[in-house]
Amino acid sequence: MNRAERIREIIEDALAPEALEITDDSHQHAGHAGAQPGGETHYTLTVVSPQFEGQSRVMRQRSIYALLTKEFELGLHALSIRALTPGE
């Protein structure tokens, strides 16, 4: 299972999103800090979940970072997050 698949599984299990988009942007960061030859280090994540209702943007992002702690320990370097409620 690659990193994007693991991220998808973690987010789906925890947040039951209505929409989830994961993009591997690693190729755009070749030669930059944290980049690895095999990629899978830089991602963009868009999550639409009713569980974000009543949460600030910062709280939403913190919850996602907490869910992905192990992935960061395993080499995930950067994550751009859009965390939205279904009404947003």
C-alpha positions, 0 to 999 in steps of 0.5 A, a space after each residue: 500500500 502506498 502513502 496516498 492509499 494509507 492516507 485515504 484509509 486513515 482519513 476515511 476511517 476517522 472522518 467519514 468524508 463526503 469528498 476526499 481528494 489526495 494529490 501527490 505533489 512530490 515531483 514539484 519539490 524535487 531537490 527541495 527539503 524533505 524530498 526523497 527520490 521515490 516521492 511520496 513526501 509532499 501532498 495536497 489534501 482536500 477533505 469535506 466532512 460533516 465532522 468539521 462543523 463548528 471547528 475553526 480552520 486551525 482545529 480542522 488542520 490539527 485534527 488531520 495532522 494528528 491523524 497522520 502523525 505516523 505518516 510524518 514519522 515515516 517520511 511525509 514532509 509537507 501537507 497542504 490541507 483544505 478541510 471543509 464542511 459539506 456546506 462550504 
